[in-house]
């Protein structure tokens, strides 16, 4: 299959057109990653993500445009503010790189489709949640609840997909990707968000009842509900299992390194996010390849 540029420019080598498209998507992802860094820093601090312009948290001077180029600026500045010398966390570099790779990966699998756009928004939300929870042990409602609402609304049928009467009686069925695209997708989304929320709510209640301590926060419950709203019920348990295993292994490793004990709290949001991303890209999931290699 040739790339979209190959259709518009039939004389262009298909290999070149596809690589050019992927490169453009990668750059777009890097730019989005720069904005995600703004969200990760400002949202838990109650600051606007729109204004003012990016600034150094050390000297509070605004960052020039050339200092804010994803990846390159970090490397050129050697990870430090050029005015006050404050060390820029490696996280900024990693978030930008990860977002770029996610954008390119989703484009590779799904092409320029509605499902790819929804999946990218979902992945970005998970990335922001993971780093905020890692730093502050909170998962902002504007992301978890806002994402739940967004992905449920995205599951509603459009005029080109089905008649509303079919959606109500549930005649049509099926999902594409994990972001629902058919008339009955809203049922899967609704069941998924309810399943995700109730499972963790039951686990949190049971843990508190038998131990007398908080094990999971409300943010984790809402996050799994968002994951369920996107994938449907079929993605809730795999995401939870992968997240739980990763969390357990991390806890054991920290105890072996004497960096933690059995009572040390670990944020669960990052592990749930990794679990959801793992399910999103797993080969047997709903991510059919959009491209065939032209060579």
C-alpha positions in Angstrom: 0.0 0.0 0.0 1.4 3.4 -0.9 1.3 6.4 1.4 -1.1 9.3 1.2 1.6 11.5 -0.4 2.0 8.7 -3.0 -1.7 9.2 -3.9 -1.4 12.9 -4.2 2.0 12.7 -6.0 1.9 9.6 -8.1 5.5 10.1 -9.4 7.0 10.0 -5.9 8.7 6.8 -4.8 6.3 5.0 -2.4 9.1 4.3 0.1 10.1 8.0 0.2 6.5 9.2 0.5 5.8 6.9 3.4 9.0 7.8 5.2 8.2 11.5 4.7 4.7 11.0 6.2 6.1 9.2 9.2 8.7 11.9 9.7 6.0 14.5 9.6 3.9 12.6 12.1 7.0 12.1 14.3 7.7 15.8 14.4 4.0 16.5 15.2 4.3 14.1 18.1 7.4 15.8 19.4 5.6 19.2 19.3 2.7 17.7 21.2 5.1 16.2 23.7 6.5 19.7 24.4 2.9 20.8 25.3 2.4 17.7 27.4 5.5 18.8 29.5 3.7 22.0 30.1 0.6 20.1 31.3 2.6 17.9 33.5 4.3 20.8 35.2 1.3 23.2 35.4 -1.8 21.2 36.0 -1.0 19.9 39.5 0.2 23.4 40.5 -3.1 25.0 39.4 -1.5 27.0 36.6 -2.9 27.7 33.2 -1.5 25.5 30.4 -2.1 28.4 27.9 -0.4 31.4 29.5 2.1 32.7 30.3 4.7 31.4 27.9 7.1 28.7 29.0 9.5 29.9 31.7 12.4 28.5 33.8 11.2 27.5 37.2 14.6 28.6 38.6 15.1 32.1 37.4 11.4 32.5 36.2 12.5 34.1 32.9 10.6 33.3 29.8 12.2 30.7 27.5 13.0 31.9 24.0 11.5 30.1 21.0 14.8 28.5 20.0 15.2 27.1 23.5 11.9 25.3 23.3 12.5 23.2 20.2 11.7 19.5 21.2 14.7 17.2 21.7 17.2 19.6 20.0 17.0 22.4 22.6 17.6 19.9 25.4 20.7 18.5 23.7 22.0 22.0 22.7 21.6 23.4 26.2 23.0 20.1 27.7 20.0 19.8 29.9 20.4 23.2 31.7 18.9 26.6 31.7 21.3 28.9 29.8 20.7 31.8 32.2 20.7 30.3 35.7 22.2 26.9 35.0 19.3 25.1 36.6 19.2 21.4 35.5 16.4 20.5 33.3 14.9 17.2 34.3 15.5 14.4 31.8 11.8 13.8 31.9 11.2 16.7 29.4 13.4 14.9 26.9 11.7 11.5 27.5 8.2 12.9 27.3 8.8 14.5 24.0 10.5 11.5 22.6 7.9 9.1 23.8 5.1 11.2 22.4 6.8 11.4 19.0 7.2 7.6 19.0 3.6 7.0 20.0 2.3 9.3 17.2 4.5 7.6 14.6 3.6 4.1 15.9 -0.2 4.8 15.8 0.1 6.3 12.3 2.0 3.2 11.2 -0.7 1.0 12.5 -3.8 3.0 11.7 -3.0 5.6 9.1 -4.6 9.0 9.1 -7.9 7.9 10.6 -10.3 8.9 13.3 -9.3 5.9 15.4 -5.6 6.9 15.2 -6.5 10.4 16.4 -8.5 9.1 19.4 -5.8 6.6 20.3 -3.2 9.4 20.2 -5.3 11.5 22.6 -5.8 8.5 24.8 -2.0 7.8 24.9 -1.2 11.4 25.6 -3.7 11.5 28.5 -2.0 8.3 30.0 1.4 9.9 29.6 0.4 13.1 31.5 -1.3 11.1 34.2 1.7 8.8 34.7 4.1 11.6 35.3 1.8 13.7 37.4 1.0 10.8 39.7 4.6 9.9 39.9 5.5 13.4 41.1 2.4 14.3 43.2 0.5 11.1 43.9 -2.6 12.6 42.3 -4.5 12.0 39.1 -6.3 15.2 38.0 -10.1 14.8 37.5 -9.9 17.0 34.4 -7.9 14.3 32.7 -9.5 11.1 34.1 -13.2 12.3 34.1 -12.7 14.5 31.1 -11.2 11.6 29.2 -14.0 9.3 30.3 -16.6 11.7 28.9 -14.6 12.3 25.7 -14.2 8.6 24.9 -17.8 7.8 25.7 -19.0 10.6 23.5 -16.7 9.4 20.7 -18.4 6.0 20.9 -21.7 7.5 19.9 -22.7 6.9 16.3 -22.3 9.5 13.6 -24.8 10.0 10.8 -22.5 8.1 8.4 -22.2 5.1 10.7 -25.6 4.2 11.9 -29.2 5.2 12.6 -29.8 6.4 16.2 -32.7 3.9 16.4 -30.2 1.0 15.7 -27.9 2.4 18.4 -30.7 2.5 21.0 -31.9 -1.0 20.4 -28.3 -2.2 19.9 -28.7 -3.9 16.6 -25.3 -2.9 15.2 -22.2 -4.0 17.1 -18.4 -4.1 17.0 -15.4 -1.9 17.8 -12.5 -0.7 15.8 -9.2 -0.3 17.7 -10.7 0.2 21.1 -12.2 3.6 20.2 -15.7 2.6 19.3 -16.8 3.3 15.8 -20.0 1.5 15.3 -23.5 2.2 16.5 -23.4 -0.1 19.5 -20.0 1.2 20.6 -21.6 3.3 23.2 -22.8 0.2 25.0 -19.2 -1.2 25.1 -17.9 2.1 26.3 -20.5 2.4 29.0 -20.0 -1.1 30.2 -16.2 -0.6 30.1 -16.2 2.5 32.2 -18.5 1.0 34.8 -16.5 -2.2 34.9 -13.2 -0.3 35.3 -14.5 1.9 38.0 -16.3 -0.8 40.0 -13.4 -3.3 39.9 -10.9 -0.9 41.5 -13.6 0.6 43.8 -14.2 -3.0 45.2 -10.5 -3.7 45.5 -9.9 -0.3 47.3 -12.8 -1.0 49.7 -11.7 -4.5 50.5 -8.1 -3.5 51.1 -9.1 -0.7 53.5 -11.6 -3.0 55.4 -9.0 -5.7 56.0 -5.9 -3.6 56.6 -7.3 -0.4 57.9 -5.1 1.5 55.4 -5.7 3.2 52.1 -4.4 1.1 49.2 -5.8 2.8 46.2 -6.9 6.4 45.7 -10.0 7.7 43.9 -7.9 8.8 41.1 -6.9 5.3 40.2 -10.6 4.3 40.1 -11.4 7.1 37.7 -8.4 6.3 35.6 -9.4 2.7 35.1 -12.9 3.9 34.3 -11.4 6.1 31.5 -9.4 3.2 30.2 -12.7 1.2 30.2 -14.5 4.0 28.3 -11.9 3.8 25.6 -11.4 0.0 25.2 -14.6 -1.3 26.5 -14.7 -4.0 29.2 -12.4 -6.2 27.1 -9.4 -3.9 27.9 -10.0 -3.4 31.6 -8.7 -6.6 33.0 -5.6 -6.9 30.8 -4.6 -3.3 31.6 -5.2 -3.9 35.3 -3.2 -7.1 35.3 -0.2 -5.7 33.5 -0.2 -2.7 35.8 -0.5 -4.8 38.9 2.3 -7.1 37.9 4.6 -4.1 37.0 3.7 -2.4 40.3 4.4 -5.6 42.3 7.7 -6.2 40.5 8.8 -2.6 41.1 7.9 -2.8 44.8 9.8 -6.0 45.2 12.8 -4.5 43.4 12.8 -1.4 45.6 12.6 -3.5 48.8 15.5 -5.7 47.6 17.5 -2.5 47.0 16.4 -1.2 50.4 14.8 1.8 48.9 11.4 0.9 50.3 9.5 -1.4 52.7 6.1 -3.0 52.7 4.4 0.2 53.8 6.0 2.4 51.2 3.3 3.9 48.9 3.8 3.7 45.2 1.6 5.6 42.7 -0.5 3.2 40.7 -1.3 5.6 37.9 2.0 5.1 36.0 1.6 1.3 36.1 -2.0 1.4 35.0 -1.0 3.7 32.1 1.7 1.3 31.0 -0.7 -1.5 31.2 -3.2 0.4 29.0 -0.5 1.3 26.5 0.6 -2.3 26.4 -2.9 -3.4 25.6 -3.2 -0.7 23.0 -0.2 -2.0 21.0 -0.4 -5.7 21.7 -0.5 -7.7 18.4 -3.8 -9.4 19.1 -5.6 -6.2 19.9 -7.7 -4.0 17.7 -4.8 -2.3 16.0 -4.7 -3.7 12.5 -1.7 -2.6 10.4 -2.6 0.3 8.0 0.5 -0.1 5.9 2.2 -2.9 4.0 5.9 -2.3 3.5 6.5 -1.3 -0.2 9.9 -3.2 -0.3 
